[in-house]
Amino acid sequence: MVPTKLESHLKLYRFNSKILSLYLIKIVGLTASIGVGAATAEEGAIQHMIKIFSNLDVHEISTVEKNKEEMKKFVAIPTEEHVKMEVSYKDPCKEIIEEEMKKKRKFEQPSKLTRGDYLSKTYLGSIIKLKNQIMCDTTLPEDSGREMICCLTHLGVNLIQTLNKQPNIRSNPNLSLIEEKLQELYSESGKDSLGLSETEKKELLEDFRSHKIKLLVATSVGSEGIDVPECNIVMKSTRKAGGQAIYISDQSVLRRDLVSMEKAAVMHRALDELKQKGKEEIRKLIKLEQQNDLKHQEEQEKKLRELQNQKKRGSFKLVCATCKETEINGDNIKLYKQNHHVAAEREFLDRVKKEDIKEEKINQMIRKSIIYCKKCPQKLGKIFLIHDLEVPLLKIDAFLCKEGDKLRKYKNWKFVPYIIDEINHKDLEIIFPKLTTPEVS
């Protein structure tokens, strides 16, 4: 389990339970590195570790020591090599493609296409989405729809024709670098071929299917990509220890990798230094951190109570933080289940635009759409399905709070100085229509 996720569960339990010792997990094996946080030296790394250990309520830490050399025999740790790519290379094909795409914009519907890099996944995805919408839109003039579909469909063909007309396109030197490195590794391996030919593979599989061969040794594709119903046992094995890992990257990625490697070295040194302190000293450090953490938690709760006591009733509006045009009255903002701030006004959905996203269940609610300001690209919040009701939940940092002529920005709802009334599910049913499933005839 990733440490941070486990930390949050155990930390919450420690602050609220007096019978911790009876039910708490006794042993935790971490599959993820404990890391060093923002630390760059051993002292800071130790503080980071103590904080994690305190959140996990650790009493003792253990790492492989006696059998470290034996463990290395069973763990595949490759040797690493970093190869720097050419940074100054400018892709001429990208410039040609972007220029061609600019010419097609006269057919586009600007409000329906994402702005930005023409070759980004977001932009190309919006083109596909627009094409599908055009094909289903019966309100468009016939010529207009046909022109746009033709433009979007044949864009790829036009680009290929344009690229073929370019006589002197410089090949990407980084691809040549990768090719050279692969050829070098291949020659060092001492193998005479890259493997079996397609004909040999087919003959081998036929022999296996017809029981001429009883045992087949293959790469991982053998366990998933080969259909042999008679095969009743599939054994998987990890690769042998050793091997070589080659990282081919530009200067920025290389620098980031070197920083990660240094942090890993700092982590190991800090862990060794921490273990040298002894079990009793480590427990004292963890207990002290827990006491400080609990004190900080109590102070935060006290500040939150003070903020709640200072809240007042008054008239205010929330306006879009970017264009300051889309707005909602404070009286129409309600608090659902003490945590979610609802735009409790059906007409609010007419003043925003929705973009459906992949549905995800979060705390008995289903995240369904993102809502944007109609006047600008500002994200205002999300629409959640709450028992088949489409309910808009607002992000306070997407708005400015308008109090008379004054505009104020709040990063968190708890800092908004006004009392926001609660709303229950019955009230939501009155405001928002329930989604109905169409009957199948």
C-alpha positions as CSV (number, residue, x, y, z in Angstrom):
1,M,0.0,0.0,0.0
2,V,1.2,3.5,-0.8
3,P,2.3,5.2,2.5
4,T,0.3,8.4,2.1
5,K,-3.0,6.6,1.6
6,L,-2.5,4.3,4.6
7,E,-1.3,7.3,6.7
8,S,-4.6,9.1,6.3
9,H,-6.6,6.1,7.5
10,L,-4.5,5.3,10.5
11,K,-4.0,9.0,11.5
12,L,-7.8,9.6,11.5
13,Y,-8.3,6.4,13.6
14,R,-5.5,7.4,16.1
15,F,-7.1,10.8,16.8
16,N,-10.6,9.3,17.4
17,S,-10.1,5.9,19.1
18,K,-9.1,4.9,22.7
19,I,-8.9,1.2,21.9
20,L,-6.2,1.5,19.2
21,S,-4.0,-1.2,20.6
22,L,-6.8,-3.8,20.3
23,Y,-7.6,-3.5,16.6
24,L,-4.7,-1.7,14.9
25,I,-2.7,-3.5,12.1
26,K,0.4,-5.1,13.6
27,I,2.6,-5.5,10.5
28,V,2.7,-3.3,7.4
29,G,4.9,-4.1,4.4
30,L,5.3,-1.1,2.1
31,T,5.5,-1.8,-1.6
32,A,6.4,1.9,-2.3
33,S,9.6,3.7,-1.3
34,I,9.2,5.8,1.8
35,G,11.1,8.6,0.1
36,V,12.6,11.8,1.5
37,G,9.8,14.4,0.9
38,A,11.3,17.8,0.1
39,A,14.6,17.0,2.0
40,T,18.0,17.1,0.3
41,A,20.1,15.9,3.2
42,E,19.9,13.1,5.7
43,E,18.7,15.2,8.6
44,G,15.6,16.4,6.7
45,A,15.0,12.9,5.4
46,I,15.0,11.5,8.9
47,Q,12.4,14.1,9.9
48,H,10.3,13.1,6.9
49,M,10.5,9.4,7.9
50,I,9.6,10.0,11.5
51,K,6.5,11.9,10.4
52,I,5.4,9.0,8.2
53,F,6.2,6.5,11.0
54,S,4.2,8.5,13.5
55,N,1.2,8.6,11.1
56,L,1.5,4.8,10.7
57,D,1.9,4.4,14.5
58,V,5.1,2.4,13.9
59,H,6.8,0.8,17.0
60,E,9.6,-0.8,15.1
61,I,11.2,-0.7,11.6
62,S,12.9,-3.5,9.9
63,T,14.8,-3.8,6.6
64,V,16.8,-6.7,5.0
65,E,20.3,-6.7,6.5
66,K,21.6,-10.2,7.2
67,N,20.4,-11.7,3.9
68,K,20.9,-8.6,1.7
69,E,23.4,-10.4,-0.7
70,E,21.0,-13.3,-1.0
71,M,18.1,-11.0,-1.8
72,K,20.0,-9.4,-4.7
73,K,20.1,-12.8,-6.4
74,F,16.3,-12.8,-6.6
75,V,15.7,-9.1,-7.4
76,A,16.2,-7.9,-10.9
77,I,18.2,-4.7,-10.5
78,P,19.6,-3.7,-13.9
79,T,22.7,-1.6,-14.5
80,E,21.7,1.9,-15.6
81,E,23.1,4.2,-18.4
82,H,21.9,7.7,-19.3
83,V,22.3,9.0,-22.9
84,K,21.6,12.7,-23.6
85,M,19.4,13.5,-26.5
86,E,19.8,16.5,-28.9
87,V,17.9,19.4,-27.3
88,S,18.0,21.9,-30.1
89,Y,16.2,19.7,-32.7
90,K,13.1,21.3,-34.1
91,D,10.6,19.0,-35.7
92,P,9.9,20.5,-39.2
93,C,6.9,18.1,-39.6
94,K,5.2,19.6,-36.5
95,E,5.4,23.1,-38.0
96,I,4.0,21.9,-41.4
97,I,1.1,20.1,-39.6
98,E,0.3,23.1,-37.5
99,E,0.3,25.4,-40.5
100,E,-2.1,23.0,-42.4
101,M,-4.4,22.8,-39.4
102,K,-4.5,26.6,-39.1
103,K,-5.8,26.7,-42.7
104,K,-8.8,24.5,-41.7
105,R,-10.0,26.7,-38.9
106,K,-12.4,28.6,-41.1
107,F,-14.6,25.5,-41.0
108,E,-14.4,25.0,-37.3
109,Q,-16.9,26.0,-34.6
110,P,-14.6,27.9,-32.3
111,S,-16.8,27.5,-29.2
112,K,-16.7,23.7,-29.5
113,L,-13.0,23.2,-30.0
114,T,-10.4,23.3,-27.3
115,R,-7.9,26.1,-27.7
116,G,-4.2,25.5,-27.4
117,D,-1.6,23.2,-29.0
118,Y,-2.9,21.9,-32.3
119,L,-1.1,18.5,-31.7
120,S,-2.2,18.0,-28.1
121,K,-4.4,15.1,-27.2
122,T,-7.1,17.5,-25.9
123,Y,-7.3,19.4,-29.2
124,L,-7.3,16.3,-31.4
125,G,-9.9,14.7,-29.1
126,S,-12.1,17.8,-29.5
127,I,-11.9,17.5,-33.3
128,I,-13.2,13.9,-33.1
129,K,-16.0,14.9,-30.7
130,L,-17.0,17.8,-33.0
131,K,-17.1,15.5,-36.1
132,N,-19.4,13.1,-34.2
133,Q,-21.6,16.0,-33.2
134,I,-21.8,17.3,-36.7
135,M,-22.9,13.9,-38.0
136,C,-25.7,13.8,-35.5
137,D,-26.8,17.4,-35.8
138,T,-29.8,17.7,-38.1
139,T,-30.2,21.5,-37.5
140,L,-27.0,22.4,-39.5
141,P,-27.3,23.6,-43.1
142,E,-26.5,20.7,-45.4
143,D,-23.5,22.4,-47.1
144,S,-22.0,23.6,-43.8
145,G,-22.1,20.2,-42.2
146,R,-20.7,18.4,-45.2
147,E,-17.8,20.9,-45.5
148,M,-16.8,20.5,-41.9
149,I,-17.0,16.7,-42.0
150,C,-14.9,16.6,-45.2
151,C,-12.4,19.0,-43.7
152,L,-12.0,16.9,-40.6
153,T,-12.0,13.6,-42.4
154,H,-9.5,14.4,-45.1
155,L,-7.1,16.4,-43.0
156,G,-4.8,13.5,-42.5
157,V,-4.7,12.9,-46.3
158,N,-3.9,16.5,-47.0
159,L,-1.1,16.4,-44.4
160,I,0.5,13.4,-46.0
161,Q,0.4,15.0,-49.4
162,T,1.9,18.2,-48.0
163,L,4.7,16.3,-46.3
164,N,5.5,14.4,-49.5
165,K,6.2,17.7,-51.2
166,Q,8.9,18.7,-48.8
167,P,12.3,17.7,-50.4
168,N,14.7,18.4,-47.5
169,I,13.1,17.3,-44.2
170,R,15.9,16.6,-41.7
171,S,15.4,13.3,-40.0
172,N,15.2,13.3,-36.2
173,P,18.8,12.7,-34.9
174,N,17.4,11.3,-31.6
175,L,15.8,8.4,-33.5
176,S,19.2,7.6,-35.0
177,L,20.7,7.7,-31.5
178,I,18.2,5.2,-30.3
179,E,18.9,3.0,-33.4
180,E,22.6,3.1,-32.7
181,K,22.2,2.2,-29.1
182,L,19.9,-0.7,-29.9
183,Q,22.3,-2.0,-32.5
184,E,25.1,-1.7,-29.9
185,L,23.2,-3.6,-27.3
186,Y,22.2,-6.3,-29.8
187,S,25.8,-6.9,-30.9
188,E,27.0,-7.1,-27.3
189,S,24.4,-9.7,-26.6
190,G,26.2,-12.1,-28.9
191,K,22.9,-13.4,-30.5
192,D,22.9,-14.3,-34.2
193,S,19.2,-13.4,-34.9
194,L,16.4,-11.4,-33.4
195,G,14.4,-14.6,-32.8
196,L,12.2,-17.0,-34.7
197,S,10.7,-16.0,-38.0
198,E,6.9,-15.9,-38.4
199,T,6.9,-19.2,-40.3
200,E,9.0,-20.9,-37.5
201,K,6.6,-19.5,-34.8
202,K,3.6,-20.9,-36.6
203,E,5.2,-24.3,-37.0
204,L,6.3,-24.3,-33.4
205,L,2.7,-23.5,-32.2
206,E,1.2,-26.2,-34.4
207,D,3.6,-28.7,-32.9
208,F,2.5,-27.5,-29.4
209,R,-1.2,-27.8,-30.3
210,S,-0.7,-31.2,-31.8
211,H,1.1,-32.4,-28.6
212,K,4.4,-33.0,-30.5
213,I,5.9,-30.5,-28.0
214,K,4.8,-30.9,-24.4
215,L,6.5,-27.8,-23.0
216,L,6.7,-24.3,-24.5
217,V,8.9,-21.6,-23.1
218,A,8.0,-18.0,-24.2
219,T,7.9,-14.4,-23.2
220,S,4.8,-12.9,-21.5
221,V,2.9,-13.0,-24.8
222,G,2.7,-16.7,-24.4
223,S,0.4,-16.5,-21.3
224,E,-2.1,-14.0,-22.9
225,G,-1.8,-13.9,-26.7
226,I,-1.8,-17.6,-27.7
227,D,-5.0,-19.6,-27.9
228,V,-4.3,-23.2,-27.0
229,P,-7.3,-24.6,-25.1
230,E,-5.6,-28.0,-24.4
231,C,-2.8,-26.2,-22.4
232,N,-3.8,-26.8,-18.8
233,I,-0.8,-25.2,-16.9
234,V,0.8,-21.8,-17.4
235,M,3.8,-21.0,-15.2
236,K,5.1,-17.4,-15.0
237,S,8.6,-16.5,-13.9
238,T,10.3,-13.1,-13.4
239,R,13.4,-12.4,-15.5
240,K,16.8,-13.2,-14.1
241,A,18.7,-10.7,-12.0
242,G,20.9,-8.2,-13.8
243,G,20.2,-6.8,-17.3
244,Q,20.7,-3.3,-18.5
245,A,18.4,-0.2,-18.5
246,I,19.2,2.6,-21.0
247,Y,17.6,6.1,-20.4
248,I,17.7,8.2,-23.5
249,S,16.3,11.7,-22.7
250,D,16.9,15.4,-23.0
251,Q,18.8,17.5,-20.5
252,S,15.7,18.4,-18.3
253,V,14.6,14.7,-18.0
254,L,18.2,13.6,-17.4
255,R,18.6,16.2,-14.6
256,R,15.3,15.0,-13.0
257,D,16.4,11.4,-13.1
258,L,19.8,12.3,-11.5
259,V,17.9,14.2,-8.7
260,S,15.7,11.1,-8.1
261,M,18.8,8.9,-7.9
262,E,20.4,11.2,-5.4
263,K,17.2,11.3,-3.3
264,A,17.1,7.5,-3.3
265,A,20.8,7.5,-2.0
266,V,19.9,10.1,0.7
267,M,16.9,7.9,1.7
268,H,19.1,4.8,2.2
269,R,21.7,6.7,4.1
270,A,19.1,8.4,6.3
271,L,17.4,5.0,7.0
272,D,20.7,3.5,8.0
273,E,21.5,6.5,10.3
274,L,18.0,6.3,11.9
275,K,18.3,2.6,12.7
276,Q,21.6,3.2,14.4
277,K,19.8,5.3,17.0
278,G,18.2,2.2,18.4
279,K,14.6,1.1,19.0
280,E,14.0,3.1,22.1
281,E,15.2,6.4,20.6
282,I,13.2,5.8,17.5
283,R,10.1,5.2,19.6
284,K,10.7,8.4,21.5
285,L,11.0,10.4,18.3
286,I,7.8,8.9,16.9
287,K,5.9,9.6,20.1
288,L,7.1,13.2,20.2
289,E,6.0,13.7,16.6
290,Q,2.6,12.2,17.4
291,Q,2.1,14.5,20.3
292,N,3.1,17.6,18.2
293,D,0.8,16.4,15.4
294,L,-2.1,15.9,17.8
295,K,-1.5,19.4,19.2
296,H,-1.5,20.9,15.7
297,Q,-4.7,19.1,14.9
298,E,-6.4,20.5,18.0
299,E,-5.2,24.0,17.1
300,Q,-6.6,23.6,13.6
301,E,-9.9,22.5,14.9
302,K,-10.0,25.4,17.3
303,K,-9.3,27.9,14.5
304,L,-12.1,26.3,12.4
305,R,-14.6,26.6,15.3
306,E,-13.6,30.3,15.7
307,L,-14.2,30.9,12.0
308,Q,-17.6,29.2,12.2
309,N,-18.5,31.4,15.2
310,Q,-17.5,34.5,13.3
311,K,-19.8,33.8,10.3
312,K,-22.7,36.1,9.8
313,R,-25.9,36.4,7.7
314,G,-25.7,38.8,4.9
315,S,-26.3,39.5,1.2
316,F,-23.5,38.4,-1.2
317,K,-23.0,37.0,-4.7
318,L,-20.5,34.7,-6.3
319,V,-19.2,35.9,-9.7
320,C,-16.9,34.1,-12.2
321,A,-13.3,34.9,-11.1
322,T,-12.2,35.4,-14.8
323,C,-15.0,37.3,-16.7
324,K,-17.0,38.5,-13.6
325,E,-20.2,38.0,-15.6
326,T,-21.7,34.6,-14.6
327,E,-23.0,34.9,-11.1
328,I,-25.2,33.2,-8.5
329,N,-26.8,34.8,-5.4
330,G,-25.6,33.7,-2.0
331,D,-29.2,32.8,-1.0
332,N,-29.1,30.1,-3.7
333,I,-26.0,28.4,-2.4
334,K,-26.7,25.6,0.0
335,L,-24.6,23.2,2.1
336,Y,-25.3,19.5,1.5
337,K,-24.1,16.9,4.1
338,Q,-21.9,19.6,5.8
339,N,-19.3,19.5,3.0
340,H,-20.7,20.1,-0.5
341,H,-21.7,23.5,-1.7
342,V,-24.6,23.3,-4.1
343,A,-25.8,25.8,-6.6
344,A,-29.4,25.3,-5.6
345,E,-31.0,27.1,-8.5
346,R,-32.2,25.2,-11.6
347,E,-31.6,28.3,-13.9
348,F,-27.9,28.3,-12.9
349,L,-27.4,25.3,-15.3
350,D,-28.6,27.5,-18.2
351,R,-25.9,30.1,-17.5
352,V,-23.1,27.5,-17.7
353,K,-21.9,24.9,-20.1
354,K,-21.3,21.2,-19.3
355,E,-18.6,18.8,-20.5
356,D,-19.2,15.2,-19.7
357,I,-16.3,13.2,-18.3
358,K,-15.6,9.6,-17.3
359,E,-18.0,8.8,-14.5
360,E,-16.4,8.1,-11.1
361,K,-18.0,7.1,-7.9
362,I,-17.0,9.2,-4.9
363,N,-18.6,8.8,-1.5
364,Q,-21.9,7.5,-2.7
365,M,-22.0,10.2,-5.5
366,I,-21.1,9.9,-9.1
367,R,-19.0,12.6,-10.7
368,K,-20.5,13.2,-14.2
369,S,-19.6,16.5,-15.7
370,I,-17.4,19.6,-15.4
371,I,-19.2,22.9,-15.5
372,Y,-17.6,25.9,-17.3
373,C,-18.6,29.6,-17.4
374,K,-20.4,30.3,-20.7
375,K,-18.5,33.6,-21.2
376,C,-15.0,32.2,-20.6
377,P,-13.1,28.9,-20.1
378,Q,-13.2,29.1,-16.3
379,K,-14.1,25.8,-14.5
380,L,-16.8,26.6,-12.0
381,G,-17.3,23.2,-10.5
382,K,-18.6,19.7,-11.2
383,I,-22.0,18.0,-11.6
384,F,-22.5,14.9,-9.5
385,L,-25.3,12.4,-9.7
386,I,-26.8,12.1,-6.2
387,H,-29.5,9.4,-6.3
388,D,-30.2,10.1,-10.0
389,L,-30.3,13.9,-9.4
390,E,-27.9,16.1,-11.4
391,V,-26.5,18.4,-8.8
392,P,-24.0,21.2,-9.5
393,L,-21.3,21.5,-6.8
394,L,-19.3,24.8,-6.8
395,K,-15.5,25.4,-6.4
396,I,-15.1,28.6,-4.3
397,D,-11.7,29.4,-5.8
398,A,-13.3,29.7,-9.3
399,F,-15.4,32.6,-8.0
400,L,-15.0,36.1,-6.5
401,C,-17.3,36.9,-3.5
402,K,-19.1,40.1,-4.3
403,E,-20.1,42.0,-1.1
404,G,-21.6,45.3,-2.2
405,D,-19.0,46.9,-4.4
406,K,-16.2,44.8,-3.0
407,L,-14.8,41.7,-4.6
408,R,-12.9,39.2,-2.5
409,K,-11.2,35.9,-3.3
410,Y,-11.4,32.9,-1.0
411,K,-9.3,29.7,-1.4
412,N,-11.5,27.6,0.8
413,W,-15.2,27.6,1.7
414,K,-14.4,27.7,5.4
415,F,-13.0,31.2,5.0
416,V,-16.2,32.6,3.5
417,P,-17.6,34.8,6.3
418,Y,-21.3,34.1,5.7
419,I,-23.7,31.5,7.1
420,I,-24.7,29.0,4.4
421,D,-27.9,27.1,5.1
422,E,-28.0,23.3,4.8
423,I,-30.1,21.5,2.3
424,N,-31.4,17.9,2.5
425,H,-32.2,15.4,-0.2
426,K,-35.9,16.1,-0.3
427,D,-35.1,19.7,-1.1
428,L,-32.8,18.6,-3.9
429,E,-35.6,16.6,-5.4
430,I,-37.8,19.7,-5.6
431,I,-35.1,21.8,-7.3
432,F,-33.4,19.3,-9.7
433,P,-35.3,16.9,-11.9
434,K,-34.6,13.2,-11.5
435,L,-33.0,11.5,-14.4
436,T,-35.3,8.9,-16.0
437,T,-34.3,5.9,-18.0
438,P,-36.1,5.7,-21.4
439,E,-38.5,2.8,-21.7
440,V,-37.6,0.1,-24.1
441,S,-40.4,-0.7,-26.5
